[in-house]
Amino acid sequence: MSYQSSPFGGVGNEEKDQAGGSAASTNAHYGIRDTQDSAVISGGVIEGGGAARDYVLYFDGDELGSADYDTGLTIPAGSVIVGAVLEIVEAVTMGNADNDIEFGTNGSIATNGVQFDNTTGAVGTYAPASYNGTFAQGAVLAADTDVSVLVSGTTAGGTGGKGKLVVTVRKV
């Protein structure tokens, strides 16, 4: 760290007197200032870790079906599942009253995903009915996880409308 003492302040300095400055000299510090040796105890920001991140999947009802729909979204290894929410912004006509919208690990959503039970397709915000497997709340993803979405139930699917699924994770 660099340090400089400047005579800008001080007694007999015309510029200081005109500006109404202090009689003391001016000190300047340059460079990084470490307040403590420990990044955790000092309360600083740990780059790339600890921050909550929302991953959002936008969809329209015509994209919903009984097969895994690969969203192209990958949640990185080391992410901790904090929560999820489903928001229907334009009503979706669901295939049947027992339809559940689910998202999670591509290829194994039923055992490793988040389920929203008996989704009516009505406009509103919905909390999950269950978090399963690698998508359990507090679970740490061991590997980068490709995310898919599907509809389960009788005549599973949707028509028209729009919505979004949001999963909140904390990266450690």
Protein Blocks (a to p, Z undefined) as FASTA:
>chain_A
ZZdddfkgoehiaklmmnopafbdcdddedjddfbfblklnopacehihiacdddddddf
klpcfbdcdehiacdehiacfbdcdddfbdcddfbfkbccddddehilmmnccddehieh
iacddddfbdchjlpghiacfbdcddddddedehiaceejidddddddddZZ
